Each structure stands twice: as C-alpha cells, then as structure tokens.
Amino acid sequence: MKLCLYDVTDYEAPILEELSRRLETQVVKSRGPLTAESLELARGCAGLSFLGYSRLDAPLLEAIRNLGIRHISTRTIGYDHIDTAAARRLGLHVYHAHYEPSNVADFTVMMMLILLRKAKISICRALVNDFSLDGMMGREMRSLTIGVVGTGKIGGAVIRNLSGFGCRILAYAHHPDPALAALAEYTALDTLYAQSDIITLHVPLTSQNYHMIDQAAIRRMKPGVILINTARGQLIDTEGLIDALECGQVGGAGIDTLEEESGVMHVHVGTRVIDNRRLLYLKQFPNVLYTQHYAFFTQEATESMALCGLKSILDGLHGIATPCEIL
C-alpha cells in the first residue's frame, strides 16, 4: 500500500521513514505543499497526508477524489486549512492528529511565569550588561486568579499544572468537566473576564468564536490583565490587542499563534522584507512574549502526529475505526 506525504520537514523525515518501515507501507515524500500541480505525485496512492502549509479548498479536494483517493490526513491537531464542508460533500474520509496535552500545557504556564517575572526584559538587559532592577518587580502566581477558557485535554492539563501554584482558578467551557471541579470554579465567561488576572485560551477556532477577544471583550476584563494564546491566532483581534496594550488595559500578552502569521511562521525570513506591520509592531512590546507557533513542538508530539498521519489512513482503508477521524 502506498501513501503520498506532503510538507515533509527535516525534523519529520526520519520519523516518517521509520514509521513507513514499521507499518510496512511505501511512501512518496514531498517537501512542498499539496497543490493542484503537486497532486500528480499522489497518482496511484491509496491516501495522502500533509501539514498546515497545504490549503485544501473545494477544487483541490475534488481533484483528490477524481484521482480515486478517499482517505486524507493532516499531521496537525487543527484542521482549519481543510474545507471540511466540501470534503463531506465529496465523501472523503479526513483525519487529524492527536498528542498528549503536556507540551502545550507546560508551555502555557511557562509563558505566564515569564510575563509575571518580566523575564523577557531581564534577558534583553543582560545581553547588554544592564543588570538594573528598575521596572522589574514581578508578581507571584499564588496571589492571582487565573481564567482558563476551554477545558478539554489541553485546558484541563493547564488547570492541573496551575493547581500546584496555589492560585485561584476560574474555568469556562460549553461542557464542564466534572473531574476538574475540585481544582477550578466553573463560571460564566463574563465573570471569568471580570475577575481574572491572567486569561488563557484553549478552544478550537469556530465561526462562533472568531475574534472572541476583541475590544469589547477586553473592556470587560480587569485593567492590566495578561492574555495567553497558545490555541488559534484568530481567537484574538490583533488590532484590539495592540490598542489595549498601548493604553495599559492589557498588561502583557503571551502569543504563540497570531492571525497574521501566515507566510512567516516556521520560516527563516532572513533578509526578506516582512510586510506584516501588525506582527512586527506587536512583538516589539516589552510586555509581549511572541513565539513562532511552537508550543506543540516536542519530540513526543512530533512522533505522535506523524504516527496519526499514517496509521489513521491505513486504519480507515481497512475499515478500522479511529479517534483521529474528523469526517
């Protein structure tokens, strides 16, 4: 059985090679994204897999079906780069990846601590031999209220991490998890906004929560609130965030994913001119920690996503149910 793999990165290549041997599957690999032109590589394959660099719109999905391919997978958790409505209409089986939530949950708490202790400023000062303490006084987590929006696997892991710091934890979710009730107080979203010193987002992107953090939402938050986003960039209106940082309504932000990141994230830009003014302006704030969408990026998670990408297709082809299936 042969699979075609797109968006293959240097760090994935040896993992995918080992998996293909273990699963006794022949693979065709491409470093480039899946496009109408590169789809020819998948001719004769039983399924194909890709990362978020590939954009699967309705015409491309129809071309995939016309090749006789019915099983496709993204080696990522998120799948907003796939037109799932079109895939459903075309009768395609679509799979996404899973990994244990510790990577993003640990990264989220790390961002909180860096911002609370102003470590970005400290590191930058130390590089130029400035060891002064002016403006460096921080806060302790135990004195604060942390609001967790979304309590699925990652949000739940964040709550469990935070429980050791002695802070008050508020939570909001459409479907509260009874197992977390002893660690966090479920409350209305407006209550969480009004009472939290730090708010962290752990929800998938939907049409209903696009820009859920906008100027109106920020006005309902405590002055000086710290915002953390390791979920999806489009959950936060960047322009509203910038305005709130400028006036001090938002006291800091940990941003691992941004709606303006397309074409820049995971790329060595080098000497190329970046025409993304909001991205460049946002990252210059001393109280903004801006990272390259890599909260997920651990050895364990990469291996898990690669395994899901291949095995979910193979299981689907053999009629075996898999929790990775979206459609």
Kinemage of the C-alpha trace (Angstrom):
@kinemage 1
@onewidth
@group {chain A} dominant
@subgroup {mainchain}
@vectorlist {calphas} color= white
{ca met a 1} P 0.000 0.000 0.000
{ca lys a 2} L 1.372 3.418 -0.957
{ca leu a 3} L 0.791 6.810 0.680
{ca cys a 4} L 1.860 10.264 -0.507
{ca leu a 5} L 3.213 12.652 2.128
{ca tyr a 6} L 3.414 16.410 1.567
{ca asp a 7} L 5.002 19.214 3.632
{ca val a 8} L 7.665 16.795 4.897
{ca thr a 9} L 10.070 18.740 7.120
{ca asp a 10} L 13.648 17.911 8.078
{ca tyr a 11} L 12.586 17.055 11.613
{ca glu a 12} L 9.768 14.776 10.419
{ca ala a 13} L 11.647 12.912 7.692
{ca pro a 14} L 13.473 10.304 9.833
{ca ile a 15} L 10.356 9.705 11.922
{ca leu a 16} L 8.207 9.135 8.830
{ca glu a 17} L 10.846 6.850 7.336
{ca glu a 18} L 10.905 4.693 10.463
{ca leu a 19} L 7.101 4.610 10.613
{ca ser a 20} L 6.805 3.532 6.989
{ca arg a 21} L 9.094 0.571 7.733
{ca arg a 22} L 7.240 -0.320 10.914
{ca leu a 23} L 3.832 -0.093 9.226
{ca glu a 24} L 5.124 -1.867 6.106
{ca thr a 25} L 3.897 0.966 3.920
{ca gln a 26} L 5.515 2.517 0.866
{ca val a 27} L 5.602 6.322 0.943
{ca val a 28} L 6.200 9.049 -1.608
{ca lys a 29} L 7.522 12.202 0.094
{ca ser a 30} L 7.459 15.840 -0.945
{ca arg a 31} L 8.901 18.804 0.936
{ca gly a 32} L 6.472 21.082 -0.861
{ca pro a 33} L 2.783 21.619 -0.068
{ca leu a 34} L -0.126 19.792 -1.630
{ca thr a 35} L -1.348 21.830 -4.602
{ca ala a 36} L -3.228 21.150 -7.823
{ca glu a 37} L 0.160 20.769 -9.550
{ca ser a 38} L 1.889 18.601 -6.928
{ca leu a 39} L -1.143 16.327 -6.619
{ca glu a 40} L 0.231 14.361 -9.576
{ca leu a 41} L 2.734 12.809 -7.129
{ca ala a 42} L -0.168 11.051 -5.408
{ca arg a 43} L -1.325 9.211 -8.521
{ca gly a 44} L -1.582 5.532 -7.653
{ca cys a 45} L -1.559 6.196 -3.898
{ca ala a 46} L -4.251 4.974 -1.523
{ca gly a 47} L -4.138 8.077 0.671
{ca leu a 48} L -2.262 11.300 1.260
{ca ser a 49} L -1.100 13.326 4.260
{ca phe a 50} L 0.044 16.924 4.769
{ca leu a 51} L 0.704 19.699 7.289
{ca gly a 52} L -0.898 23.120 7.706
{ca tyr a 53} L 1.173 24.640 4.894
{ca ser a 54} L -1.198 22.950 2.429
{ca arg a 55} L -4.562 24.625 1.850
{ca leu a 56} L -7.227 22.159 0.785
{ca asp a 57} L -10.092 24.072 -0.824
{ca ala a 58} L -13.053 22.568 -2.676
{ca pro a 59} L -11.408 22.366 -6.141
{ca leu a 60} L -8.310 20.626 -4.737
{ca leu a 61} L -10.435 18.191 -2.734
{ca glu a 62} L -12.445 17.386 -5.843
{ca ala a 63} L -9.217 16.756 -7.760
{ca ile a 64} L -8.126 14.379 -4.966
{ca arg a 65} L -11.371 12.451 -5.249
{ca asn a 66} L -11.024 12.299 -9.040
{ca leu a 67} L -7.684 10.514 -8.526
{ca gly a 68} L -9.598 7.838 -6.650
{ca ile a 69} L -8.222 8.879 -3.249
{ca arg a 70} L -10.777 8.809 -0.435
{ca his a 71} L -8.569 8.993 2.679
{ca ile a 72} L -6.535 12.083 3.633
{ca ser a 73} L -4.894 13.187 6.870
{ca thr a 74} L -3.356 16.305 8.332
{ca arg a 75} L -0.431 15.702 10.666
{ca thr a 76} L -1.679 18.549 12.859
{ca ile a 77} L -4.259 18.946 15.604
{ca gly a 78} L -6.015 21.834 13.887
{ca tyr a 79} L -7.720 21.351 10.536
{ca asp a 80} L -8.995 24.800 9.573
{ca his a 81} L -6.782 24.564 6.448
{ca ile a 82} L -9.231 21.969 5.094
{ca asp a 83} L -12.647 22.828 3.630
{ca thr a 84} L -14.410 20.181 5.701
{ca ala a 85} L -17.844 21.007 4.233
{ca ala a 86} L -16.534 20.263 0.747
{ca ala a 87} L -14.774 17.114 1.961
{ca arg a 88} L -18.015 15.863 3.488
{ca arg a 89} L -19.930 16.602 0.300
{ca leu a 90} L -17.339 14.701 -1.725
{ca gly a 91} L -17.451 11.691 0.605
{ca leu a 92} L -13.816 11.908 1.709
{ca his a 93} L -12.503 10.473 4.955
{ca val a 94} L -10.479 13.143 6.768
{ca tyr a 95} L -8.226 12.538 9.768
{ca his a 96} L -6.276 14.815 12.076
{ca ala a 97} L -3.561 14.188 14.651
{ca his a 98} L -3.516 13.726 18.402
{ca tyr a 99} L -0.824 14.167 21.028
{ca glu a 100} L -0.747 14.251 24.785
{ca pro a 101} L -1.505 17.776 26.080
{ca ser a 102} L 1.555 18.235 28.303
{ca asn a 103} L 3.575 20.087 25.664
{ca val a 104} L 1.142 22.987 25.164
{ca ala a 105} L 0.010 22.979 28.804
{ca asp a 106} L 3.582 23.276 30.095
{ca phe a 107} L 4.374 25.962 27.520
{ca thr a 108} L 1.301 27.939 28.590
{ca val a 109} L 2.349 28.029 32.243
{ca met a 110} L 5.911 28.897 31.203
{ca met a 111} L 4.549 31.924 29.320
{ca met a 112} L 2.629 33.040 32.395
{ca leu a 113} L 5.744 32.859 34.582
{ca ile a 114} L 7.933 34.667 32.045
{ca leu a 115} L 5.443 37.520 31.826
{ca leu a 116} L 4.823 37.707 35.577
{ca arg a 117} L 8.564 37.890 36.294
{ca lys a 118} L 9.340 40.136 33.269
{ca ala a 119} L 11.974 37.694 32.123
{ca lys a 120} L 11.968 38.999 28.540
{ca ile a 121} L 13.174 42.385 29.783
{ca ser a 122} L 15.731 40.761 32.094
{ca ile a 123} L 17.219 38.647 29.298
{ca cys a 124} L 17.408 41.585 26.883
{ca arg a 125} L 19.090 43.788 29.526
{ca ala a 126} L 21.608 41.116 30.426
{ca leu a 127} L 22.695 40.907 26.777
{ca val a 128} L 23.967 44.490 27.026
{ca asn a 129} L 25.315 44.120 30.588
{ca asp a 130} L 22.428 46.048 32.164
{ca phe a 131} L 21.724 44.340 35.486
{ca ser a 132} L 19.482 47.003 36.994
{ca leu a 133} L 16.175 46.250 38.708
{ca asp a 134} L 14.207 49.302 37.544
{ca gly a 135} L 10.753 48.236 36.363
{ca met a 136} L 11.477 44.568 37.061
{ca met a 137} L 9.222 43.889 40.066
{ca gly a 138} L 7.024 40.894 39.308
{ca arg a 139} L 4.028 39.062 40.744
{ca glu a 140} L 3.592 35.642 42.331
{ca met a 141} L 1.137 33.176 40.847
{ca arg a 142} L -0.311 32.273 44.262
{ca ser a 143} L -1.691 35.805 44.627
{ca leu a 144} L -3.598 35.759 41.348
{ca thr a 145} L -6.771 34.494 39.714
{ca ile a 146} L -6.224 32.567 36.504
{ca gly a 147} L -9.046 32.138 33.982
{ca val a 148} L -8.940 29.112 31.668
{ca val a 149} L -11.219 29.326 28.620
{ca gly a 150} L -11.825 25.835 27.305
{ca thr a 151} L -11.265 22.776 29.482
{ca gly a 152} L -10.675 19.986 27.000
{ca lys a 153} L -7.474 17.957 27.080
{ca ile a 154} L -5.097 20.940 26.944
{ca gly a 155} L -7.176 23.290 29.107
{ca gly a 156} L -7.619 20.526 31.662
{ca ala a 157} L -3.865 19.868 31.722
{ca val a 158} L -3.248 23.602 32.248
{ca ile a 159} L -5.609 23.571 35.223
{ca arg a 160} L -3.826 20.570 36.723
{ca asn a 161} L -0.467 22.311 36.235
{ca leu a 162} L -1.740 25.503 37.845
{ca ser a 163} L -3.221 23.679 40.821
{ca gly a 164} L 0.259 23.301 42.298
{ca phe a 165} L 0.853 27.070 42.409
{ca gly a 166} L -1.890 27.823 44.938
{ca cys a 167} L -3.686 30.315 42.689
{ca arg a 168} L -7.430 30.684 42.305
{ca ile a 169} L -8.566 29.078 39.038
{ca leu a 170} L -11.708 30.017 37.120
{ca ala a 171} L -12.863 27.995 34.119
{ca tyr a 172} L -15.318 28.392 31.289
{ca ala a 173} L -16.437 25.675 28.871
{ca his a 174} L -19.556 24.725 26.954
{ca his a 175} L -19.272 21.268 28.513
{ca pro a 176} L -17.722 21.469 32.007
{ca asp a 177} L -15.587 18.523 33.089
{ca pro a 178} L -16.724 17.190 36.493
{ca ala a 179} L -13.228 15.773 37.061
{ca leu a 180} L -11.864 19.342 37.209
{ca ala a 181} L -14.460 20.688 39.625
{ca ala a 182} L -12.196 20.185 42.638
{ca leu a 183} L -9.436 22.266 41.032
{ca ala a 184} L -11.301 25.047 39.232
{ca glu a 185} L -14.512 27.016 39.645
{ca tyr a 186} L -16.652 26.913 36.519
{ca thr a 187} L -18.258 30.262 35.871
{ca ala a 188} L -19.824 32.436 33.177
{ca leu a 189} L -17.440 33.884 30.606
{ca asp a 190} L -18.141 37.476 31.647
{ca thr a 191} L -17.361 36.577 35.272
{ca leu a 192} L -14.097 34.986 34.199
{ca tyr a 193} L -13.224 38.105 32.187
{ca ala a 194} L -14.022 40.436 35.082
{ca gln a 195} L -12.157 38.558 37.819
{ca ser a 196} L -9.090 37.005 36.152
{ca asp a 197} L -5.584 38.467 36.369
{ca ile a 198} L -4.462 36.076 33.615
{ca ile a 199} L -6.694 34.621 30.889
{ca thr a 200} L -5.526 31.702 28.761
{ca leu a 201} L -7.333 30.360 25.678
{ca his a 202} L -7.708 26.656 24.906
{ca val a 203} L -10.596 26.366 22.445
{ca pro a 204} L -10.672 25.362 18.771
{ca leu a 205} L -11.401 28.030 16.175
{ca thr a 206} L -15.027 28.144 15.031
{ca ser a 207} L -17.174 30.684 13.239
{ca gln a 208} L -18.784 31.468 16.612
{ca asn a 209} L -15.575 32.304 18.495
{ca tyr a 210} L -13.652 34.136 15.769
{ca his a 211} L -12.213 37.274 17.454
{ca met a 212} L -13.802 36.296 20.765
{ca ile a 213} L -11.162 38.526 22.339
{ca asp a 214} L -11.882 41.892 20.733
{ca gln a 215} L -12.032 45.456 22.068
{ca ala a 216} L -15.459 44.869 23.641
{ca ala a 217} L -14.304 41.712 25.444
{ca ile a 218} L -11.090 43.373 26.623
{ca arg a 219} L -13.070 46.271 28.119
{ca arg a 220} L -14.855 43.729 30.339
{ca met a 221} L -11.543 42.477 31.750
{ca lys a 222} L -9.527 43.688 34.718
{ca pro a 223} L -7.127 46.536 33.928
{ca gly a 224} L -3.657 45.082 33.433
{ca val a 225} L -4.896 41.590 32.546
{ca ile a 226} L -2.387 39.213 30.956
{ca leu a 227} L -3.615 37.287 27.891
{ca ile a 228} L -2.159 33.954 26.750
{ca asn a 229} L -2.937 32.374 23.384
{ca thr a 230} L -1.439 29.002 22.503
{ca ala a 231} L -4.578 27.892 20.654
{ca arg a 232} L -5.576 29.656 17.415
{ca gly a 233} L -4.493 33.106 16.274
{ca gln a 234} L -7.910 34.169 15.021
{ca leu a 235} L -9.359 33.961 18.532
{ca ile a 236} L -7.841 37.396 19.227
{ca asp a 237} L -8.390 40.566 17.221
{ca thr a 238} L -4.796 41.768 16.831
{ca glu a 239} L -5.722 45.417 16.331
{ca gly a 240} L -7.819 45.377 19.508
{ca leu a 241} L -4.966 43.727 21.409
{ca ile a 242} L -2.480 46.344 20.224
{ca asp a 243} L -4.787 49.199 21.265
{ca ala a 244} L -5.256 47.613 24.707
{ca leu a 245} L -1.504 47.138 25.172
{ca glu a 246} L -0.859 50.759 24.240
{ca cys a 247} L -3.325 52.109 26.799
{ca gly a 248} L -2.409 49.577 29.514
{ca gln a 249} L -5.771 47.805 29.697
{ca val a 250} L -3.829 44.657 28.794
{ca gly a 251} L -0.709 44.389 30.946
{ca gly a 252} L 1.007 41.680 28.936
{ca ala a 253} L 0.437 39.002 26.313
{ca gly a 254} L 1.917 35.611 25.574
{ca ile a 255} L 1.261 34.949 21.899
{ca asp a 256} L 2.345 31.687 20.287
{ca thr a 257} L -0.127 31.977 17.423
{ca leu a 258} L -1.366 35.073 15.610
{ca glu a 259} L -3.907 35.601 12.849
{ca glu a 260} L -1.261 37.442 10.777
{ca glu a 261} L 1.327 34.644 10.949
{ca ser a 262} L 0.695 33.131 7.505
{ca gly a 263} L 3.810 33.163 5.346
{ca val a 264} L 6.104 33.910 8.288
{ca met a 265} L 5.695 31.215 10.918
{ca his a 266} L 8.163 28.326 10.724
{ca val a 267} L 10.080 30.205 8.018
{ca his a 268} L 13.588 31.674 8.124
{ca val a 269} L 12.725 35.086 6.717
{ca gly a 270} L 16.363 36.207 6.566
{ca thr a 271} L 16.836 39.425 4.593
{ca arg a 272} L 13.393 39.346 3.026
{ca val a 273} L 11.229 42.360 3.831
{ca ile a 274} L 8.273 41.452 6.038
{ca asp a 275} L 5.224 43.460 5.039
{ca asn a 276} L 3.254 42.450 8.122
{ca arg a 277} L 3.210 45.648 10.171
{ca arg a 278} L 0.900 44.407 12.932
{ca leu a 279} L 3.048 41.345 13.592
{ca leu a 280} L 6.248 43.390 13.769
{ca tyr a 281} L 4.677 46.091 15.927
{ca leu a 282} L 3.140 43.627 18.361
{ca lys a 283} L 6.352 41.724 19.051
{ca gln a 284} L 8.297 44.880 19.957
{ca phe a 285} L 6.294 45.489 23.159
{ca pro a 286} L 8.465 44.739 26.214
{ca asn a 287} L 5.473 43.053 27.864
{ca val a 288} L 4.652 40.799 24.885
{ca leu a 289} L 6.193 37.349 24.585
{ca tyr a 290} L 5.908 36.396 20.936
{ca thr a 291} L 6.930 32.896 19.814
{ca gln a 292} L 6.808 31.115 16.473
{ca his a 293} L 3.791 28.844 16.933
{ca tyr a 294} L 5.828 26.091 18.542
{ca ala a 295} L 4.092 25.323 21.835
{ca phe a 296} L 3.328 21.911 20.342
{ca phe a 297} L 6.889 21.246 19.180
{ca thr a 298} L 8.367 18.408 21.227
{ca gln a 299} L 9.882 15.089 20.226
{ca glu a 300} L 6.960 13.229 21.761
{ca ala a 301} L 4.304 15.301 19.980
{ca thr a 302} L 6.046 15.150 16.600
{ca glu a 303} L 6.235 11.364 16.757
{ca ser a 304} L 2.581 11.140 17.774
{ca met a 305} L 1.381 13.411 14.940
{ca ala a 306} L 3.397 11.530 12.345
{ca leu a 307} L 2.009 8.207 13.576
{ca cys a 308} L -1.557 9.543 13.440
{ca gly a 309} L -0.967 10.847 9.927
{ca leu a 310} L -0.039 7.445 8.547
{ca lys a 311} L -1.867 4.962 10.748
{ca ser a 312} L -5.237 6.741 10.597
{ca ile a 313} L -5.275 6.383 6.803
{ca leu a 314} L -4.231 2.734 6.977
{ca asp a 315} L -6.887 2.003 9.604
{ca gly a 316} L -9.522 3.774 7.535
{ca leu a 317} L -8.597 1.800 4.422
{ca his a 318} L -9.037 -1.411 6.430
{ca gly a 319} L -12.356 -0.314 7.928
{ca ile a 320} L -10.937 0.109 11.425
{ca ala a 321} L -12.477 2.915 13.490
{ca thr a 322} L -10.035 5.607 14.636
{ca pro a 323} L -10.498 8.532 17.031
{ca cys a 324} L -8.479 10.639 14.564
{ca glu a 325} L -11.325 10.737 12.043
{ca ile a 326} L -12.983 14.126 11.563
{ca leu a 327} L -15.365 13.064 8.790
